[in-house]
Amino acid sequence: MSASRRWLRTEYVLPVVAFATVLVAFLIVPGLAGEQLNQGSYFNAFQGFAPLGLVTLAVGLPLIAGEFDVSVLGMQALGGVLAVRAGGHSGLLGVAAAVAGCGLLGLLQGIAIARLRLASLPVTIGTYIALLGLTNVIASNNTLTYGNLSASVWVDQPVLTWFSPRSLITFGLCAVAIVLFGATRLGPELKAMGSDRRAGRVAGVAVERRVAALFTCSAALAALAGALFSYSSASASLDPGLQPLILAVAAAVLGGVSLSGGRGAAWGLLLGALAVALLEELFSIIALSNSTTQIVFGCMLLFVVSADAPDLRTTMTAAATRYRRTDGVELP
Amino acid sequence: MSAIPIRRPPALDRVGAGRKILAVLGLATGVAIVIFAVLTRRFLTWDNIKAIFSSASLVGIMALGLTFITLVGSLVSLAVAPVAVVCAMAFLSALGLGLVPALAIAMALGAVINAGQGALIGAWNVNAVILTIGAGFLIDGFAQTVHGGKIILPAGGGYATLNSTPLGVPVAVYVMVGLAIAFQLVLKRTVLGRQILLVGSNRRAARAAGLPIGRITTAAFALAGASIGLGGAFLGAFNTGASTYLEGTLTFDAIAAVLVGGTAITGGRGSILRTLGGALAIAAISDVLLLRGLATGAQILFKGVLVVAVVVLTQVRLSGRDT
């Protein structure tokens, strides 16, 4: 494939186009609606990006390798509660407890999935339910409030006007993922695992180890997102609902990840997450109601997932062929 | 000609050994749970068994239909709760027309909403999990727009019939058992049921055999939608009102019942009666934990662990059969 053709592949084009479109909309639409963008708009968008970016990495990296991890929702809830429980005196200790605890659970889950060659979706649905239960047990069935005010203030203080430590941590981890994905063999290996597990194994990818590592990272990232979010809101909720997963999947798909695995890149995940975060802030600037926002994101997800469907192209080719036949043009 | 010795790769041997250990562990745990349950005071009383059946009924009715989606190879629907709530709203609003028309409207609405999703999934092989997440989000947003945050109240009194308890057993339990038998007959005795199993076990073979995969998947989703609509009607009747707050953990409870029943997530293997068993098992275990004085958190935790355990056992058993 020539260099120019290579850059026309979906995994390169989609994230750039999606991000650019959303950015243009973000800059123009508020003006049309009689609202004005200010420094706070960018700050808020990046605040929204802070947890979203982490969860997008947590969902997107396994997706590239052909694994779907629903348990990130549970890890996020558990991470939030662990951080609040353990971080009363030291915020750092709370984050460490959340990341280590969930990372360990993620490792166990990953080893089981890899060793026993389990389908990740039903297993992670089970662990998601179990994690919600565990979160409830640890929190004694009550929403926890976080008393460590200095940690709450620290994570959300403005840095360089537009950013906060919370969003900068997410940017930093995205950068690490991009470097690891692009500059080492990790990227091609994950894609090989996602497109053809057996071929990847034959080509020498240590599939089991990669799967275990992926679920560990995914759990740790989700826990970090949950921990920082609960610091920011000074409380830990027991059930985040499905919304974080929905937004993260939308971000991953806009970032060029194929839901059947084998396609995508870490920088695409970053752009996808930024696009969704900007959209969310845009909707809040033009004061779109919650339900309308939901409808828009729902439609977007339906459209994107349908366009990504494996049999759509076959169906379209078949239809085009039929059309050409009736047109009287001879087929080769 | 001398036979070439076939050596199983060590990785497969590991899976084989793990399989045996898991089977023993699974059996031991199952026996332990049964002993634990029987030794729990008041577990084996008629009132308690009735309580288990009635607490299983609502989720059970929806899970029975959801099994078709899993069997046809479309994994699960993550839009169970939003569809149920919308159907509950439609049921309560239509009660002015009488109970039977309202029930029919709820079931038809559920069937239509789900058939739409099934059509896309069947025709283009769209990722079912993500599509149903998106659809659920959309339906939820739509429901919120329609009811504007208010609770929809019954437009007639017919809902009381659904809450009645003939011979001391709630109507929902009769419906659950009746539906399980009807759906099991559909699955095992009709052409559609056979087709659903074939599409689920081997989509490519089903296509090669000339089966209309799109239509079969749509039908499976429609059956699921009708049962979710019926469950939604009971949901609305129990709560004498409907709003999106009713969604709770309905979706995952229904999925848990299907998975605990042992229906294979990959499709093609399983049955409706297994799901009935799954729903009852979850209800029984929650009941034991409740009798032992454990709080909600522990019950959810145990349910999740049970799902993981059964999923692991089912999959390891199936993959063992294939190698």
Interface residues (C-beta under 8 A of the other chain):
Chain A: F68 A112 R115 L116 R117 L118 A119 L121 P122 V123 I125 G126 T127 Y128 I129 A130 L131 L132 G133 L134 T135 N136 V137 I138 A139 S140 N141 D239 L242 Q243 L245 I246 V249 V253 L259 S260 S289 N290 S291 T292 T293 Q294 I295 F297 G298 C299 M300 L301 L302 V305 S306 D308 A309 P310 D311 L312 T315
Chain B: R14 V15 G18 L22 L75 V76 L78 L120 A123 W124 N125 V126 N127 V129 I130 L131 I133 G134 A135 G136 F137 L138 I139 D140 G141 F142 Q144 T145 T249 F252 I255 A256 L259 I265 T266 A295 T296 G297 A298 Q299 I300 L301 F302 K303 G304 V305 L306 V307 V308 A309 V311 V312 Q315 V316 S319
